[in-house]
Amino acid sequence: MKRRVYLATAGATLFAGCSALSGSETDEENGDENGNETGDENGSSDPINEDPGSFDEFEDLSKWTVMEGSMSADEERTHVGSQSARMDAGESDTRVMIKREFDSPRDLSDELPALAFASDREVNPVIQLSDTDGNRLLLQCAVEADGSFARHDLGYKKTVGDPDLSSIAHTKVSFWAGDREMSLWVDDYHFVKRPDTGKVLLEFPDGSAAVEAASALAEHDLPATAFVRTDYVGGSGYPSVDELESLQEDGWTIASEGATGTDLTALDAESQEAEITNAVSWLEDHGFDAEYFSYPLNRYDDTTLELVAEHHDLGFVGGFPGHGHVTNPAMVPRATNPDAEEAETLLEWTADQRTITTISFRELENLDATLEVVADLESNGDLEVITPSDLASDYLHE
């Protein structure tokens, strides 16, 4: 089956989330969380900045049409410029959605969007790109509650139809509130490049699982990354220094999951710093890579992000991969333990649309099937398996 046909028929959501999927003009009238939309379809046709990079800093909200919920300018909470757009779900709003028309169909063959978000609730906002025929690409990210504004890379959620990214008519930003009254702040809508071919990173945020998986990776001659809890190396159920050195000799990256792998958000700032810096010191002392970090339990707060950005080149966290060049190195999204079908869909998307995908295996049940897909696509020249060093040096948004 050709990849474009495969992706067009793989309409089911890849990863569970609570946000809405926005619909096209041909959808049913009643809006719901499955992708149908309601609201006025009249969008702004004001001229926009069509250059790569900058698109909208939300300085003029008249360019956006409110489809559901409400939107207002917020001068107190911004990421760039003098204001952001605050999207609010009131008591009667199950979803909030805003829309902006492109001045003329925009060619996104080599680009994907990224935005800055903040929220008072944990939420997975959706960004929709609709082509001139009504086919849609939906991208998504994970936003923690009560954090500071941060740039988010947008990963693959689903396609509806077979969207032509060379002819995108409009974009929408939405989130599913359900029965929650909540606010989402959005700012700094910009576009980032896509690599020449799809890029995949394979990770194991469990050193013992990495040792167990080593032979399968070697069979396909694929590099991977093992994140270790440095205080426990050599202990019962954990890899030894010799095992980690053997992995490194075979091309693996040995990186940090902190000293003990504890939930950093449960610690005060001093304890968080000790957890991170003690692991950095141990890795450096033993000749391993201290530049890369895996967030334990995929949890972080503002303090964690600041410390990871200070002490590491990249931080990997659960989210929605299949994105363009990385805009926030401290929050690189990854798929955690996708099943075989989810992983195949994501890898096909990565190869077809030249995106960047990180897959993390804490469990090995679906490893062999996923590696077979990776090896097949790589042998055909459709994607390349890279390391965190490659990502940091070649695929960060400038």
Order of alpha helices (4+ residues) and beta strands (2+ residues): alpha-beta-beta-beta-beta-beta-beta-beta-beta-beta-beta-beta-beta-beta-alpha-beta-alpha-beta-alpha-beta-alpha-beta-beta-alpha-beta-alpha-beta-alpha
